[in-house]
């Protein structure tokens, strides 16, 4: 089973950069996208974005055009589809999509960024507070679950290049990092990439600022994760960040599991 997480920073932009052609080579069981930044009408104009290369797309899009939005492409038929976390303000932004694919539940998540203003950081903390019970309920459900997405948090010092200078910046705040630790240490979730590569640093980054030469110099952050329940996490046999092509300011995270859907 191959699961891919990819923040597209605009599906129309990613399509122009060859994402669809790359996607056709992956034979993925689920491709979780974030920051779709399009409406269904926008996607229909191309004709391949909703349902590319034999996959069917499922969506939780933002009410505001050109903003946020998550999706999952899969060749499998979901037994259940859940959109949103049950909070009207955040659900209007299109941040959570859950598909029951039988043996596993797959989620595409776009956790808010707090970097643009203090108000957005407050909203980010609010989302984290609202989302924690959902994480606890998923863990207690007895199902195997993989939550893919842009979490907008670098958990540990090894997860970003310039950790010393970013300790007071959104994405690496002590409160954010402690929240991630709580998910893993207290609730029992597994950071699958780290389970496979516990010591990797420079090769783990999934996002680079557009400022300066961050990408060229690999001054990056690891903020895209697959967070899973222990059972399915233990089946992960490979995990890699794909950087041979650049589709957005994020790179796809590809994890293969010894599981057949």
HUPEWO-V696905 format. One record per backbone hydrogen bond with DSSP energy under -0.5 kcal/mol. NH is the residue of the N-H (numbers start at 1). CO is the residue of the C=O. E is the energy in kcal/mol with one decimal. If there is no record, write none. Layout:
# HUPEWO-V696905
<<NH & CO & E> <NH & CO & E>>
This chain:
# HUPEWO-V696905
<<3 & 1 & -0.5> <3 & 255 & -2.6> <4 & 30 & -2.4> <5 & 253 & -2.2> <6 & 32 & -2.9> <8 & 6 & -0.7> <8 & 34 & -2.3> <9 & 34 & -0.6> <10 & 35 & -2.6> <11 & 36 & -2.7> <14 & 10 & -2.4> <15 & 11 & -2.3> <16 & 12 & -1.5> <17 & 13 & -1.0> <18 & 15 & -1.6> <19 & 14 & -2.2> <22 & 18 & -2.0> <23 & 19 & -2.9> <24 & 20 & -1.7> <25 & 22 & -1.6> <26 & 23 & -1.6> <27 & 23 & -0.5> <29 & 2 & -2.5> <30 & 2 & -1.3> <31 & 73 & -2.5> <32 & 4 & -3.5> <32 & 30 & -0.5> <33 & 31 & -0.6> <33 & 71 & -2.7> <34 & 6 & -1.7> <35 & 69 & -0.7> <36 & 69 & -2.1> <37 & 68 & -3.4> <43 & 39 & -2.2> <44 & 40 & -2.2> <45 & 41 & -1.0> <45 & 42 & -0.6> <46 & 42 & -0.5> <46 & 43 & -1.0> <47 & 43 & -1.5> <49 & 43 & -0.7> <55 & 52 & -2.8> <56 & 74 & -2.5> <58 & 72 & -2.1> <60 & 70 & -2.7> <62 & 67 & -0.6> <63 & 92 & -3.0> <64 & 92 & -0.5> <65 & 63 & -0.5> <67 & 64 & -1.1> <69 & 93 & -1.0> <69 & 94 & -1.2> <70 & 60 & -2.3> <71 & 33 & -2.1> <72 & 58 & -2.3> <73 & 31 & -2.4> <74 & 56 & -1.9> <78 & 76 & -0.7> <79 & 100 & -3.3> <80 & 100 & -0.6> <82 & 98 & -2.6> <84 & 82 & -0.5> <84 & 96 & -2.8> <88 & 86 & -0.5> <91 & 87 & -3.1> <92 & 88 & -1.6> <93 & 90 & -1.2> <94 & 91 & -1.2> <97 & 108 & -1.9> <98 & 82 & -2.9> <99 & 106 & -2.9> <100 & 80 & -2.4> <101 & 99 & -0.8> <101 & 104 & -2.3> <103 & 101 & -1.2> <105 & 144 & -2.8> <106 & 99 & -2.6> <107 & 146 & -2.5> <108 & 97 & -2.6> <109 & 107 & -0.5> <109 & 148 & -2.8> <110 & 95 & -2.2> <111 & 150 & -2.0> <121 & 117 & -1.8> <122 & 118 & -2.2> <123 & 119 & -2.0> <124 & 120 & -2.2> <125 & 121 & -2.4> <126 & 122 & -2.1> <127 & 123 & -2.6> <128 & 124 & -2.4> <129 & 125 & -2.2> <130 & 126 & -2.4> <131 & 127 & -2.6> <132 & 128 & -1.6> <133 & 129 & -0.6> <134 & 130 & -0.5> <135 & 131 & -2.2> <136 & 132 & -2.4> <137 & 133 & -2.5> <138 & 134 & -2.5> <139 & 135 & -2.2> <140 & 136 & -2.0> <141 & 137 & -0.8> <141 & 138 & -0.7> <142 & 139 & -0.7> <146 & 105 & -2.7> <147 & 227 & -3.2> <148 & 107 & -3.1> <148 & 146 & -0.7> <149 & 225 & -1.9> <150 & 109 & -1.4> <151 & 149 & -0.9> <151 & 223 & -2.5> <152 & 223 & -0.7> <154 & 171 & -3.2> <155 & 153 & -0.7> <159 & 156 & -2.3> <160 & 157 & -1.1> <161 & 220 & -2.3> <163 & 160 & -0.6> <163 & 161 & -1.0> <166 & 162 & -0.5> <166 & 163 & -0.8> <167 & 164 & -0.7> <169 & 166 & -1.7> <172 & 169 & -2.1> <177 & 173 & -2.4> <178 & 174 & -2.4> <179 & 175 & -1.6> <180 & 176 & -1.9> <181 & 177 & -2.2> <182 & 178 & -2.2> <183 & 179 & -1.9> <184 & 180 & -1.7> <185 & 181 & -3.5> <186 & 181 & -0.6> <186 & 182 & -1.6> <187 & 182 & -2.2> <189 & 183 & -2.3> <190 & 228 & -2.6> <192 & 190 & -1.1> <192 & 226 & -2.2> <195 & 191 & -1.8> <196 & 192 & -1.7> <197 & 193 & -3.1> <200 & 197 & -0.6> <204 & 201 & -2.2> <205 & 202 & -0.7> <206 & 221 & -2.8> <207 & 221 & -2.0> <208 & 249 & -1.9> <209 & 219 & -0.5> <214 & 211 & -1.4> <217 & 213 & -2.5> <218 & 215 & -1.2> <219 & 214 & -3.0> <220 & 218 & -1.4> <221 & 207 & -2.5> <222 & 159 & -3.2> <223 & 221 & -0.8> <225 & 149 & -2.3> <225 & 223 & -0.5> <227 & 147 & -2.5> <228 & 190 & -2.6> <228 & 226 & -0.5> <229 & 145 & -2.1> <233 & 229 & -2.3> <234 & 230 & -2.0> <235 & 232 & -1.3> <236 & 233 & -1.6> <237 & 256 & -2.9> <238 & 256 & -1.3> <240 & 254 & -2.6> <242 & 240 & -0.6> <242 & 252 & -2.6> <243 & 241 & -0.6> <247 & 245 & -0.7> <248 & 250 & -0.7> <251 & 206 & -2.1> <253 & 5 & -2.7> <254 & 240 & -3.0> <254 & 252 & -0.6> <255 & 3 & -2.5> <256 & 238 & -2.0> <257 & 1 & -3.2> <258 & 235 & -2.6> <259 & 257 & -2.2> <261 & 259 & -0.5>>
